[in-house]
Amino acid sequence: MKTKHWIYLLLAVVSLFIMGSNCEHGLKPRFTALEGDLIIVGEWPEQTEMCFLVATHEKPDELILDVQLVQGFYQLPDRVFNEGQDSIRFHIEMPGGEYGWVFFAILDSAALSTVNSTMGWRNLAAEYLDPSDESKLGSVTVGEEEMPFIRIVCDFTTPYRGVGNDGPLDYFHLGG
């Protein structure tokens, strides 16, 4: 009888090994999320209706915020801006891959209008910058052995122009 139990145990162990070997990435975990901190400097704009952290593969020439642009996003809870919080920890679930543009957008009633939405560069409040050269956008790889952790600083005390935005009105501003 004892031999029979050992045979079943051996079959179970071999079965588990075979099932684990058929995983596309073996037994190591793959993190398909991005974590980080959003640091707020200054007072939140009064017109804030919604705000999002967004990750996408590349920054487009013209910013038109739509679902096709977004690969992963995190909508900040209303209490964040209603209470004027100055630091937010975030966790964004997303497919693995290289993300060349992670940004923070604030939407007002004009951007949320179903009739004549005006969403664009004026809603871009901050971007993830390369930690070694803050004049360039930072890049994040999701789906590796370690979950990436980034830090984005949003400074409401000065107009945010964005990396590579050179036009006279191509900076963050709400209202008018």
N, C-alpha and C positions, 0 to 999 in steps of 0.2 A: 504494500500500500504506500509506503514511504517513497518508493521509486517512482510511482505514478505522480506524486506531488512534485517531485524534483523535475520530472519531464515537463509538466505543465508550467512550472516556474521558468524553466529554460526556454520553452516556446514563447512565453510572454515577454521575456527579456529580449529575445531575438526579434520578435515582432515589433517591439518598441524601437529597437535599433534601426530596423529596416524602414519603419515609418518616418523616423527622424532623419534618416539619410536621404529621403526623397524630397525634403524641403528644398526650395530653390536656394536658400541661403544657409542651410544647415541648421544647427541648433542655436546659433547666436541670434540675439534679438535685433530687430531692425527698428530704429526709431523713426516714425513718420510723423513727427511733430516738431514744432519750433517753439522754444520758450525764451522769455526775456523780460526785461523791465522797460517800461515807458516812463520816463522822468519828465514831469511838467514844471516849467519855470514860468512864473507870472500867473495872471488871472485867466481863467477860462473865458472865451468869448461868450457874451450873453446870448447870442443867436444860436448857440449849439443845440441841435435837435438830436443828432446821432453822431457817433464817431466809431471808426473802424481802424484796426491794424490789418494791413493787407500784404500778402506775399505773391509775387508774380515772377515769371521767368525773366522778363526784360522790361525795361522802361520804354514806353512808346514815344514817338516823336510828338504826338498830340495826345494830351490826356483827356480821355472821355471815359469816365468811370462807368463800367458796365460789367455784367456777369462774366462775359468772355475774358475779361482781363484778369479776373480773380481766380487764383488757384487755391489759395488758402486765406481765410480771413477770420478775424475775431472781432465781434461787435462788443464794444465796451458797454457794461451796464449803465443805465441812465444815472444811477447814484454817483458814478465816478465824476461826471461833470456837474451834476446838481449839488454835490457836496464839495466840489472844488478840490478833489484829491490831487496830490502832487506826485504820486508814485503808484504805478499799476503793474502788477506781475501778470503776464499773459502766457497762454498755452494755445497754440494753433495746430489743430490736426490737419494734415495735408499729404498729398502723394509725395513719395520720395523724388528727389531731383535737385537740380541747381537752380537757385532763385537769385536772380541778379538785381531785384528791386523789392525792398520791403519798406512800406511807408505807412504813415498815419494820416488819415483823412478825417476832416470834420465837416459834417453836413448841416446846413441850415434849412429853413423852410423853402427857399428858392431851389435848392438842390433836390429836395424831396417832392416838389410839385409834380403831379401827374400830367399837368397840362403843358407846362413849358419849363422843364427841368434845366437848370443851369449849373451843371456839375463840371468841374474842370480843375485847372491849376490853382484857382483861388481856394479850393478845398484841401489842397495838399499842405499839411501843417508840419510834417517832419519826415525824414528818410533815414534809413539805417546807413550809416557812413562807415567806410573802411577804417577800422581802428588804427591802422598804421599810416593812413593818409586821409584825413577828413575832408579833403577836397574831392574825393571820389566816393561813389556809391559802394557800399559793402555788399558782399556776396555770401550766400548761405547755402550749404549742401545739407539736404535733409535725406535721411535713409541710411545713415552710416551707423557705426557701432556706438557712437556717442550722440546724444541729443544736443543740437546746437543751442546755445544760449547767447542772446544778443542784447544790446542796450541801445535804446533810441531816446534822444533828448529832444523835446519839443519846447522851444523858447517862445512864449507869447509876447515877450517884451520887445522883440524886434521883428519886422516883417521877414518871413521865410521865403527866399527866392527859389530854393531847390537846386540840386546839382545839375548844371547844364542848362538852366532856364535863363535866357538872356533878354527876353522881351521886357518892355517898360512896365507892363502890368502883370508879368508872370511871377507873382508871388502870392503867398497866403494872405488873404484878407476876406473877411466876411462883412456883409452889408455893402451897400453902394457900389 
